[in-house]
Amino acid sequence: MTGEQKRKILKHLIYNGELSSLEAMTKLGIGRLASRVSELRKEGFDLPMERRKKADGSGWYGVYSLSANDLDKIANGDYRF
C-alpha cells in the first residue's frame, strides 16, 4: 500500500508541482503524507517543504515539491513507477 501511495505522491508532484497534507487527503486518499515523504527521502528524494501561512492567519502548513535533482532522477529512469 505505501508503495502505491508514494507513486501517487510523485505523480501528483510531477503534474501539479506541489502537494499539501490536505490535498493528499482529499485528492489522493493519503492520510499520512509526512510519513510517505520521509520514506521517499530515505530512498534519495529531496522533496523540499515550504511553510505557508494559512489564509485566515491561524497558523502554518507545509507544501512539498520536487527539487531539480528529484526531477532528474525521475527523467533518467532512476526511479520506476
C-alpha positions in Angstrom: 0.0 0.0 0.0 2.7 2.5 0.9 4.4 1.9 -2.5 1.3 2.8 -4.3 0.9 5.9 -2.1 4.4 7.0 -2.9 3.8 6.6 -6.6 0.6 8.7 -6.3 2.5 11.4 -4.5 5.3 11.6 -7.1 2.9 11.6 -10.0 0.9 14.4 -8.3 4.1 16.4 -7.8 5.2 15.9 -11.4 1.9 17.0 -12.9 0.9 19.6 -10.3 4.1 20.9 -8.8 3.2 20.8 -5.2 1.2 18.9 -2.6 -0.1 19.8 0.9 -1.4 17.3 3.5 -5.0 18.5 2.9 -4.6 17.9 -0.9 -3.0 14.5 -0.2 -6.0 13.5 1.9 -8.8 14.9 -0.3 -7.3 14.2 -3.8 -5.2 11.1 -3.2 -6.7 9.5 -0.2 -3.4 9.6 1.7 -3.7 10.4 5.4 -0.1 10.4 6.4 1.7 12.5 3.9 4.7 13.3 6.1 5.3 9.5 6.7 5.4 8.8 2.9 7.6 11.9 2.3 10.0 10.6 5.0 10.1 7.2 3.2 10.8 8.9 -0.2 13.6 10.9 1.4 15.2 7.7 2.6 15.0 6.5 -1.0 17.0 9.5 -2.1 14.5 12.2 -2.9 14.9 15.7 -1.6 11.3 16.8 -1.6 11.7 20.3 -0.2 8.9 21.7 2.0 7.8 25.3 2.0 5.9 26.7 5.0 2.9 28.8 4.1 0.7 30.9 6.3 -3.0 29.9 6.4 -5.3 32.4 4.7 -7.0 33.2 7.9 -3.7 33.8 9.7 -4.4 31.0 12.3 -1.1 29.1 11.6 1.1 27.4 9.0 1.0 24.4 6.7 3.6 22.7 4.6 3.7 22.2 0.9 6.0 19.7 -0.7 7.5 19.9 -4.1 10.1 18.1 -6.3 13.7 19.5 -6.5 15.6 19.7 -9.8 17.6 16.7 -8.5 14.3 14.8 -8.0 13.1 15.6 -11.5 16.5 14.4 -13.0 16.2 11.2 -11.0 12.8 10.5 -12.4 13.7 11.6 -16.0 16.8 9.4 -16.0 14.8 6.4 -15.0 16.5 6.1 -11.6 13.0 5.7 -10.1 10.5 3.4 -11.6 6.7 3.9 -11.1 
